[in-house]
Amino acid sequence: MVVQSRIETERFGQRYAASGEAAPRTVEFEALGSDYRATGYTTREQADDIGRLLELGPGSVLLDIGAGCGWPGLYLATTLGCSVISVDPIMEGCSAALDRIGSDDLGPRALALLGTGEQLPIRSGSIDGIVHADVMC
């Protein structure tokens, strides 16, 4: 079982909050090619490769564990037409993902959940691919 300390939770909450400011978003776009308030290192090219390797498209469902603000799962849903379930244990990350779901008009194809990758209420066989970009960092 993964136990996250209050200090870690606060630290990541602060990172997610700061990632929405202009300077970090500019750096993110220059370095990664994304503007999802990402706090990891996955580039747009790598995200595109993930989508191709998982053969994602309309009708498929992606589970993004440790999704934070939604990168790269929400991006893949937007560009490839798949559905995505974004899971992160930090409220600020989930809130940012929910904001992005609304702004990208993903509606019923995207869901942001507060939680970890353990004991998810997901039926066996209902997920077509899983991504956990930069979670182990």
Secondary structure as a PSIPRED ss2 file (coil, helix, strand):
# PSIPRED VFORMAT (PSIPRED V4.0)

   1 M C   1.000  0.000  0.000
   2 V C   1.000  0.000  0.000
   3 V C   1.000  0.000  0.000
   4 Q C   1.000  0.000  0.000
   5 S C   1.000  0.000  0.000
   6 R H   0.000  1.000  0.000
   7 I H   0.000  1.000  0.000
   8 E H   0.000  1.000  0.000
   9 T H   0.000  1.000  0.000
  10 E H   0.000  1.000  0.000
  11 R H   0.000  1.000  0.000
  12 F H   0.000  1.000  0.000
  13 G H   0.000  1.000  0.000
  14 Q H   0.000  1.000  0.000
  15 R H   0.000  1.000  0.000
  16 Y H   0.000  1.000  0.000
  17 A H   0.000  1.000  0.000
  18 A H   0.000  1.000  0.000
  19 S C   1.000  0.000  0.000
  20 G C   1.000  0.000  0.000
  21 E C   1.000  0.000  0.000
  22 A H   0.000  1.000  0.000
  23 A H   0.000  1.000  0.000
  24 P H   0.000  1.000  0.000
  25 R H   0.000  1.000  0.000
  26 T H   0.000  1.000  0.000
  27 V H   0.000  1.000  0.000
  28 E H   0.000  1.000  0.000
  29 F H   0.000  1.000  0.000
  30 E H   0.000  1.000  0.000
  31 A H   0.000  1.000  0.000
  32 L H   0.000  1.000  0.000
  33 G C   1.000  0.000  0.000
  34 S C   1.000  0.000  0.000
  35 D C   1.000  0.000  0.000
  36 Y C   1.000  0.000  0.000
  37 R C   1.000  0.000  0.000
  38 A C   1.000  0.000  0.000
  39 T C   1.000  0.000  0.000
  40 G C   1.000  0.000  0.000
  41 Y C   1.000  0.000  0.000
  42 T C   1.000  0.000  0.000
  43 T C   1.000  0.000  0.000
  44 R H   0.000  1.000  0.000
  45 E H   0.000  1.000  0.000
  46 Q H   0.000  1.000  0.000
  47 A H   0.000  1.000  0.000
  48 D H   0.000  1.000  0.000
  49 D H   0.000  1.000  0.000
  50 I H   0.000  1.000  0.000
  51 G H   0.000  1.000  0.000
  52 R H   0.000  1.000  0.000
  53 L H   0.000  1.000  0.000
  54 L C   1.000  0.000  0.000
  55 E C   1.000  0.000  0.000
  56 L C   1.000  0.000  0.000
  57 G C   1.000  0.000  0.000
  58 P C   1.000  0.000  0.000
  59 G C   1.000  0.000  0.000
  60 S C   1.000  0.000  0.000
  61 V E   0.000  0.000  1.000
  62 L E   0.000  0.000  1.000
  63 L E   0.000  0.000  1.000
  64 D E   0.000  0.000  1.000
  65 I E   0.000  0.000  1.000
  66 G C   1.000  0.000  0.000
  67 A C   1.000  0.000  0.000
  68 G C   1.000  0.000  0.000
  69 C C   1.000  0.000  0.000
  70 G C   1.000  0.000  0.000
  71 W C   1.000  0.000  0.000
  72 P C   1.000  0.000  0.000
  73 G H   0.000  1.000  0.000
  74 L H   0.000  1.000  0.000
  75 Y H   0.000  1.000  0.000
  76 L H   0.000  1.000  0.000
  77 A H   0.000  1.000  0.000
  78 T H   0.000  1.000  0.000
  79 T H   0.000  1.000  0.000
  80 L H   0.000  1.000  0.000
  81 G C   1.000  0.000  0.000
  82 C C   1.000  0.000  0.000
  83 S E   0.000  0.000  1.000
  84 V E   0.000  0.000  1.000
  85 I E   0.000  0.000  1.000
  86 S E   0.000  0.000  1.000
  87 V E   0.000  0.000  1.000
  88 D E   0.000  0.000  1.000
  89 P C   1.000  0.000  0.000
  90 I C   1.000  0.000  0.000
  91 M H   0.000  1.000  0.000
  92 E H   0.000  1.000  0.000
  93 G H   0.000  1.000  0.000
  94 C H   0.000  1.000  0.000
  95 S H   0.000  1.000  0.000
  96 A H   0.000  1.000  0.000
  97 A H   0.000  1.000  0.000
  98 L H   0.000  1.000  0.000
  99 D H   0.000  1.000  0.000
 100 R H   0.000  1.000  0.000
 101 I H   0.000  1.000  0.000
 102 G H   0.000  1.000  0.000
 103 S H   0.000  1.000  0.000
 104 D C   1.000  0.000  0.000
 105 D C   1.000  0.000  0.000
 106 L C   1.000  0.000  0.000
 107 G H   0.000  1.000  0.000
 108 P H   0.000  1.000  0.000
 109 R H   0.000  1.000  0.000
 110 A E   0.000  0.000  1.000
 111 L E   0.000  0.000  1.000
 112 A E   0.000  0.000  1.000
 113 L E   0.000  0.000  1.000
 114 L E   0.000  0.000  1.000
 115 G C   1.000  0.000  0.000
 116 T C   1.000  0.000  0.000
 117 G C   1.000  0.000  0.000
 118 E C   1.000  0.000  0.000
 119 Q C   1.000  0.000  0.000
 120 L C   1.000  0.000  0.000
 121 P C   1.000  0.000  0.000
 122 I C   1.000  0.000  0.000
 123 R C   1.000  0.000  0.000
 124 S C   1.000  0.000  0.000
 125 G C   1.000  0.000  0.000
 126 S C   1.000  0.000  0.000
 127 I C   1.000  0.000  0.000
 128 D C   1.000  0.000  0.000
 129 G E   0.000  0.000  1.000
 130 I E   0.000  0.000  1.000
 131 V E   0.000  0.000  1.000
 132 H C   1.000  0.000  0.000
 133 A C   1.000  0.000  0.000
 134 D C   1.000  0.000  0.000
 135 V C   1.000  0.000  0.000
 136 M C   1.000  0.000  0.000
 137 C C   1.000  0.000  0.000
